Amino acid sequence: MPRGVTNAPRAVSPRFDNARAGRLDVRGMTAEARKGAFFDVDGTLVRTNLVHAFAFYAMNQGSILGTAWQTVRTVASIPLFWATDKLNRKLFNELFYRYYQGQTEDRLVVLADELFEEVLRPAIYPGTPRLLDEARRAGCRLVLCTGALDITMRPLARHLGVDDLIANRMHFVDGVATGRVVPPIIEGAHKALVVRDYCVREGLALEACHAYSDSFSDYPMLAVVGHPTAVNPDFRLRGVARTYEWPVISTEEG
């Protein structure tokens, strides 16, 4: 089985904010909890993607003029987002998050709860609770590992009852988004790096850990753990899973 990326700089994974997210204090976990389960989100646990979240923010900016402009701007950019995502996931993230420039942190936090109730919660796959329960019963620490913003993911993480969150963090100056993400961008090979570093920091055995994703772009994260699983896989990931005899499962049905 191919392994993950090596000889790369240490990545620091954003952590659940205790005050805002009600994160479980993982330092209090028992010594037996030596393995983790790392879950991609979009397409794996929910039937949404990054553009769904941004479109919601764009259409809820508070003023009619601002909302109309952001909506038109978002719709016009969708073909560009799609093409860039297919070409280069890192470039897509850098381009996509520029569209958050000028939005206030307080407003994004408030809208995140509404986004969860109106967009994310209804989009949770029927099989997601079962998949998480199986990993929890196996003694795994449950960690969401996603290229979405941590602000967006905190309500979902609370609802799913996971233990930790690795996600992109928007860079703010005086409470206003600059349109840049705090490095490293959580995508592709960087996901493998943050998972590896997380395991070292938390004392988890990487070879005993599990990872779940629907996308070939997450191949490095899947390859770096001992137990990768393809969930609702795209065509390329399905082919890789078949080649390496990884389990293939679906969360689209309960």
C-alpha positions as CSV (number, residue, x, y, z in Angstrom):
1,M,0.0,0.0,0.0
2,P,1.4,3.5,-0.8
3,R,2.2,5.6,2.1
4,G,1.9,9.4,2.8
5,V,4.1,12.4,2.1
6,T,7.3,12.7,4.0
7,N,10.1,15.3,4.4
8,A,7.6,18.1,4.5
9,P,7.3,21.0,7.0
10,R,5.3,20.4,10.1
11,A,1.7,21.5,9.6
12,V,-0.4,22.8,12.6
13,S,-4.0,21.7,12.5
14,P,-6.7,24.2,13.7
15,R,-8.4,22.8,16.8
16,F,-11.9,22.9,18.0
17,D,-12.5,26.1,20.0
18,N,-13.6,25.1,23.5
19,A,-15.7,28.3,24.0
20,R,-17.5,28.3,20.6
21,A,-17.6,24.6,19.8
22,G,-17.9,22.8,23.1
23,R,-15.0,20.5,22.1
24,L,-14.4,17.4,24.1
25,D,-11.1,17.8,26.1
26,V,-9.1,15.0,24.4
27,R,-6.5,15.2,27.0
28,G,-8.9,13.5,29.4
29,M,-9.4,10.5,27.1
30,T,-8.3,7.0,28.4
31,A,-5.0,5.5,27.5
32,E,-6.8,2.9,25.3
33,A,-7.8,5.6,22.8
34,R,-4.8,5.2,20.7
35,K,-6.4,5.5,17.2
36,G,-8.3,8.0,15.3
37,A,-10.9,8.1,12.5
38,F,-10.4,11.1,10.1
39,F,-13.4,12.0,8.0
40,D,-13.6,14.2,5.0
41,V,-17.0,16.1,5.0
42,D,-18.3,17.2,1.7
43,G,-19.5,14.2,-0.3
44,T,-18.5,11.9,2.5
45,L,-20.8,12.8,5.4
46,V,-23.0,15.5,3.7
47,R,-24.2,16.1,0.2
48,T,-22.8,19.7,0.0
49,N,-19.6,21.4,-1.1
50,L,-17.7,24.7,-0.4
51,V,-19.8,26.6,-2.9
52,H,-23.0,25.8,-1.1
53,A,-21.7,27.5,2.1
54,F,-20.3,30.6,0.2
55,A,-23.6,31.0,-1.7
56,F,-25.5,31.0,1.6
57,Y,-23.2,33.6,3.0
58,A,-23.4,35.7,-0.2
59,M,-27.2,35.7,-0.1
60,N,-27.4,36.7,3.6
61,Q,-25.2,39.8,3.8
62,G,-27.9,42.0,5.3
63,S,-28.4,44.7,2.6
64,I,-30.5,44.2,-0.5
65,L,-27.8,45.8,-2.7
66,G,-25.0,43.8,-1.0
67,T,-26.9,40.5,-1.3
68,A,-27.8,41.1,-5.0
69,W,-24.2,41.8,-5.9
70,Q,-22.7,38.9,-4.0
71,T,-25.3,36.5,-5.4
72,V,-24.6,37.6,-9.0
73,R,-20.9,37.5,-8.3
74,T,-21.1,33.9,-6.9
75,V,-23.3,32.5,-9.7
76,A,-21.0,34.0,-12.3
77,S,-18.0,32.5,-10.6
78,I,-19.3,28.9,-10.4
79,P,-17.9,27.8,-13.8
80,L,-14.5,29.2,-12.7
81,F,-14.7,27.4,-9.4
82,W,-15.7,24.1,-11.1
83,A,-12.9,24.3,-13.6
84,T,-10.2,25.2,-11.1
85,D,-11.3,22.5,-8.7
86,K,-10.9,19.9,-11.4
87,L,-7.5,21.3,-12.4
88,N,-5.8,22.0,-9.0
89,R,-7.5,21.7,-5.6
90,K,-4.9,24.0,-3.9
91,L,-5.4,26.7,-6.5
92,F,-9.2,26.3,-6.1
93,N,-9.0,26.9,-2.4
94,E,-6.8,30.0,-2.8
95,L,-9.1,31.4,-5.5
96,F,-12.3,30.5,-3.7
97,Y,-11.5,32.0,-0.4
98,R,-10.6,35.4,-1.9
99,Y,-14.4,35.8,-2.4
100,Y,-14.8,36.0,1.4
101,Q,-12.7,39.3,1.5
102,G,-14.5,42.0,3.4
103,Q,-16.9,39.8,5.3
104,T,-16.8,40.3,9.1
105,E,-16.0,37.5,11.4
106,D,-18.9,38.2,13.7
107,R,-21.4,38.0,10.8
108,L,-19.9,34.7,9.5
109,V,-20.1,33.2,13.0
110,V,-23.8,34.1,13.3
111,L,-24.6,32.9,9.8
112,A,-22.8,29.6,10.4
113,D,-25.6,28.5,12.8
114,E,-28.2,29.4,10.2
115,L,-26.2,27.7,7.4
116,F,-26.1,24.5,9.5
117,E,-29.9,24.5,10.1
118,E,-30.9,25.4,6.6
119,V,-28.2,23.8,4.4
120,L,-25.9,21.3,6.2
121,R,-28.2,19.5,8.6
122,P,-30.8,18.6,5.9
123,A,-27.8,17.4,3.7
124,I,-26.4,14.9,6.2
125,Y,-26.3,11.5,4.5
126,P,-28.6,8.9,6.1
127,G,-25.7,6.6,6.6
128,T,-23.5,9.2,8.4
129,P,-24.6,8.5,12.0
130,R,-24.1,4.8,11.5
131,L,-20.6,5.3,10.1
132,L,-19.6,7.6,13.0
133,D,-21.1,5.2,15.5
134,E,-19.1,2.3,14.2
135,A,-15.9,4.2,14.4
136,R,-16.7,5.4,17.9
137,R,-17.5,1.8,19.1
138,A,-14.2,0.7,17.6
139,G,-12.5,3.1,20.1
140,C,-11.5,5.8,17.6
141,R,-11.3,9.4,18.3
142,L,-13.5,11.1,15.7
143,V,-11.9,14.0,13.7
144,L,-13.4,15.9,10.8
145,C,-10.7,16.8,8.3
146,T,-12.0,19.2,5.7
147,G,-11.0,22.1,3.4
148,A,-14.1,24.0,4.6
149,L,-13.8,26.9,7.0
150,D,-13.7,26.0,10.7
151,I,-16.4,28.7,11.3
152,T,-18.7,26.8,9.0
153,M,-17.9,23.4,10.3
154,R,-18.2,24.0,14.1
155,P,-22.0,23.6,14.3
156,L,-21.9,20.5,12.2
157,A,-19.1,19.1,14.4
158,R,-21.1,19.7,17.5
159,H,-24.2,18.1,16.0
160,L,-22.3,15.0,14.9
161,G,-20.6,14.7,18.3
162,V,-17.1,14.4,17.0
163,D,-14.0,14.9,19.2
164,D,-12.0,17.3,17.1
165,L,-11.9,19.4,13.9
166,I,-9.2,20.1,11.4
167,A,-10.3,22.8,9.0
168,N,-9.2,25.9,7.1
169,R,-9.1,29.1,9.1
170,M,-9.8,32.5,7.5
171,H,-7.3,35.2,8.1
172,F,-8.9,38.3,9.8
173,V,-7.6,41.8,10.4
174,D,-9.7,43.8,12.9
175,G,-12.5,41.3,12.5
176,V,-12.6,41.6,8.7
177,A,-11.7,38.7,6.4
178,T,-8.7,39.3,4.2
179,G,-9.7,36.6,1.7
180,R,-6.6,34.5,2.7
181,V,-6.5,31.3,4.6
182,V,-4.1,30.8,7.5
183,P,-1.4,28.3,6.2
184,P,-1.3,25.5,5.5
185,I,-4.4,25.1,3.3
186,I,-6.1,21.9,4.3
187,E,-6.3,20.0,1.0
188,G,-4.6,17.2,-0.8
189,A,-1.1,16.3,0.5
190,H,-1.5,18.8,3.3
191,K,-4.3,16.8,4.7
192,A,-1.9,13.8,5.0
193,L,0.6,16.0,6.7
194,V,-1.8,17.4,9.3
195,V,-3.2,14.0,10.0
196,R,0.3,12.6,10.5
197,D,1.3,15.5,12.8
198,Y,-2.0,15.3,14.7
199,C,-1.3,11.6,15.4
200,V,2.2,12.4,16.6
201,R,1.0,15.3,18.8
202,E,-1.9,13.3,20.3
203,G,-0.1,10.0,20.7
204,L,-2.2,8.1,18.2
205,A,-0.8,5.1,16.2
206,L,-1.0,6.2,12.6
207,E,-1.0,2.6,11.3
208,A,-4.1,1.9,13.6
209,C,-6.0,5.0,12.3
210,H,-8.8,5.1,9.8
211,A,-9.6,7.7,7.1
212,Y,-12.7,8.2,5.0
213,S,-13.3,10.2,1.9
214,D,-15.2,10.4,-1.4
215,S,-12.6,12.2,-3.5
216,F,-9.4,11.1,-5.2
217,S,-8.0,14.5,-4.1
218,D,-7.9,13.0,-0.6
219,Y,-5.7,10.1,-1.7
220,P,-2.7,11.3,0.3
221,M,-4.8,11.3,3.5
222,L,-6.2,7.9,2.8
223,A,-2.8,6.4,2.0
224,V,-1.1,7.7,5.1
225,V,-3.2,5.8,7.6
226,G,-3.4,2.1,8.2
227,H,-7.1,1.7,7.3
228,P,-8.4,3.8,4.4
229,T,-12.0,3.6,3.2
230,A,-13.6,5.1,0.1
231,V,-17.0,6.5,0.8
232,N,-19.3,7.3,-2.1
233,P,-16.1,7.4,-4.2
234,D,-15.6,9.4,-7.4
235,F,-14.5,7.4,-10.5
236,R,-10.7,7.8,-9.9
237,L,-10.9,7.0,-6.2
238,R,-13.0,3.9,-6.9
239,G,-10.3,2.7,-9.2
240,V,-7.6,3.3,-6.6
241,A,-9.7,1.5,-4.0
242,R,-10.2,-1.4,-6.3
243,T,-6.4,-1.6,-7.0
244,Y,-5.4,-1.5,-3.4
245,E,-8.4,-3.5,-2.1
246,W,-9.6,-0.7,0.1
247,P,-13.2,-1.0,1.5
248,V,-15.8,0.9,-0.5
249,I,-19.0,2.0,1.3
250,S,-21.9,4.3,0.8
251,T,-23.4,6.7,3.3
252,E,-26.1,7.8,0.8
253,E,-28.5,5.3,2.3
254,G,-29.2,4.5,5.9
